[in-house]
């Protein structure tokens, strides 16, 4: 089944997040703050390491990530992606009641963390094309543990990020045969660099170093695709000629 890895990933987030919610009420404030700090540091350096791995590649375009972040940020700011995400979170919090805590923060933070990354893309393509779920199953373990810690500090919104993961990765999996020919190693590398930077920005938000509207930066991921596809099309015409 194509969606096995995707569904397991969503279930792992719900399971880990559910355990985190059970622990939440038993955590004293100082321990909760400590966990948020630890997770913030972990997310920050995980993002930096992912971005640096791509930037150290000899084939990397050295300024493409800057152009992508600027153009993507302008588009996202104009559309108001972050505002729409938070509005959805606030609407869900209203439906769930005041006991749901800061739903928006948990939902947006967890959704972006779980969806922005190379494993989400490559794992979904692997499931869709080869029917192999190894990458997504590995990601499920990581996401489950992360969801446990997130939910213990950020609340029930983390569990609902499973919906974002299933929709996003499910769409990639079902469309894998269509998009895979266009996702070259160059495109995936550049997306990985930008994804790493966005994850690092989430870490900075958690540590309150600086507030980034990461949702508004999501269109940045599309820019490398728009950059490389004309090049690939030109080379294809050249070799056919």
Buried (B, 14 or more C-beta within 10 A) or exposed (E): EBBBBBBBBBBBBBBBBBBBBEBBEEBEEEEBEEBBBEBBEBBBEBBBEBBBBBBEBEEBBEEBBEBBBEBBBEBBBEBBBBBEBBEBBBEBBEEBEEEBBBBBBBBBBBBBBBBBBBBBBBBBBBBBBEEBBEBBBBBBEBBBBBBBBBBBBBBBBBBBBBBBBBBBBBBBBBEBEEBBEEBBEBBBBBBBBBBBBBBBBBBBBBBEEEEBBBBBBBBBBBBBBEBBBEEBEEEEEEEEE
